[in-house]
Amino acid sequence: MTRVSLTISIALIATALLHGQSSLARLGGTISDPSTKAVPGARIQVKSTETGSLRTATTDNSGLFEIPGLTPGE
């Protein structure tokens, strides 16, 4: 079995909505292999430790992914 290391570049941006009553976050980044080639079709999972909710995304042909509408927290 071949083991592939992935490098994740992550940008987390929180956006406050009108009047500051609600805020959402977006998680995005690039998945690449050790030779810096993009990894298309990689599955990314984000799980809230507070609620247990699970969100997923799959990288595109350039290795990019984005998971919008996240509630900030742990």
C-alpha positions as CSV (number, residue, x, y, z in Angstrom):
1,M,0.0,0.0,0.0
2,T,1.4,3.4,-1.0
3,R,1.1,6.2,1.4
4,V,0.6,9.6,0.0
5,S,1.2,12.7,2.1
6,L,-1.1,15.6,1.3
7,T,-0.4,19.3,1.9
8,I,-3.3,21.4,2.8
9,S,-3.2,25.1,2.4
10,I,-6.2,26.4,4.4
11,A,-7.7,29.8,4.4
12,L,-10.4,30.5,7.0
13,I,-12.4,33.6,6.5
14,A,-15.2,34.7,8.9
15,T,-17.8,37.1,7.6
16,A,-20.1,39.0,9.9
17,L,-23.6,39.5,8.6
18,L,-25.8,42.6,9.1
19,H,-25.9,44.0,12.7
20,G,-23.4,41.4,13.8
21,Q,-26.2,39.1,15.0
22,S,-24.9,36.1,12.9
23,S,-21.6,35.1,11.4
24,L,-20.5,32.4,9.1
25,A,-17.1,31.1,8.1
26,R,-15.7,29.6,4.9
27,L,-13.0,27.0,4.7
28,G,-11.0,26.6,1.5
29,G,-7.7,25.5,0.3
30,T,-5.6,23.4,-2.1
31,I,-4.7,19.7,-1.7
32,S,-1.4,18.7,-3.3
33,D,0.9,15.7,-3.1
34,P,4.6,15.9,-1.9
35,S,5.7,16.8,-5.5
36,T,3.2,19.8,-5.3
37,K,0.9,18.3,-8.0
38,A,-2.8,19.0,-7.4
39,V,-4.9,16.1,-6.1
40,P,-8.2,16.1,-7.9
41,G,-11.1,14.2,-6.3
42,A,-9.8,14.3,-2.7
43,R,-12.5,14.3,-0.1
44,I,-12.3,16.8,2.7
45,Q,-14.4,16.5,5.9
46,V,-15.0,19.2,8.5
47,K,-16.6,18.0,11.8
48,S,-17.9,20.3,14.5
49,T,-16.7,19.2,17.9
50,E,-19.5,21.2,19.5
51,T,-22.5,19.8,17.5
52,G,-21.0,16.7,15.7
53,S,-22.2,18.0,12.3
54,L,-20.2,16.9,9.4
55,R,-19.6,18.9,6.1
56,T,-17.7,17.5,3.1
57,A,-16.2,18.8,-0.1
58,T,-14.3,17.3,-3.0
59,T,-11.4,18.9,-4.7
60,D,-11.7,20.0,-8.3
61,N,-9.2,19.3,-11.1
62,S,-6.9,22.0,-9.7
63,G,-7.0,20.5,-6.2
64,L,-9.1,23.4,-4.9
65,F,-11.9,23.0,-2.4
66,E,-14.3,25.3,-0.5
67,I,-16.8,24.6,2.3
68,P,-19.0,27.8,2.8
69,G,-21.5,28.5,5.5
70,L,-19.7,27.1,8.5
71,T,-20.6,28.2,12.0
72,P,-17.4,29.4,13.8
73,G,-16.5,27.5,16.9
74,E,-14.2,24.6,17.9
